[in-house]
């Protein structure tokens, strides 16, 4: 096990960004991300579970839901597994946070605060961008000007960030580098230059975790690794089945079928080993109804 926690795990991500002691790290990251647009002085963490749409979401997105000192909302999420409708889902999350601000009665004039979604993607999506960072807003397409600042989506495709430490020019890039490489780092870089990395080092050291947090982190890491293992198996089997179809449509159908067959096979093996249905659903992506039918 590495010296620092894995930020792609549910527990690791929340330790780094989602607790009161780590709030300065989140604020510094967001200010460097939105430099020239916003300057956040403080944040209030809100109940992230009210953003969920189903039990299945727990394996897909690790949310941090918070409100800025100016009342605007920010959703920060880590997405480990790609899915066909990911863009639609992120827009839905942003829209839902807007709708929740609605007030009953004739006096409300549709005045609401802006919602930002910051999405870390542990994979590449060509339908989003071929670049590491993709910023999305409501635009006037003819004039190429901002139409509304009420919804903002920022996608960060971590596999496309390939800078080395000497190439990182600002705090934003340095934090991205650390997150991407944290589990293999022997020491935290930039400790002498920036207090945010001193705080990050103190929070992220595995040895510094309490006994209870270490137990939770180990379980979170196990689930993450199981999820990655299942994903790799699904992808490989689906790819092979897709190639056997011969044509593009056959390849796409074969991939989807292969992913599902692999998920079902993995679920049956987990059931035989005594895994809880909730954990099996988290790892394979199958619904509780699908598991009950196995």
Secondary structure, DSSP 8 states (H G I E B T S, - for coil): --SB--TTSHHHHHHHHSSGGGHHHHHHHHHHHTTTT-----EEE--GGGG-SSGGGGGTEEEEEEEETTS-EEEEEEE-S--TTHHHHHHHHHHHHHHTT---STT--S----EEEEEEESS--TTT-SSSEEEEEEEETTTTEEEEEEEEEEEEEGGG----GGG--SHHHHHHHHHHHGGG-SS-TTTTT-HHHHHHHHHHBGGGS-HHHHHHHHHHHHHHHHHHHHHHHHHHHHHHHHHHH-SHHHHHHHHHHHHHHHHHHHHHHHHHTT--HHHHHHHH---HHHHHT-
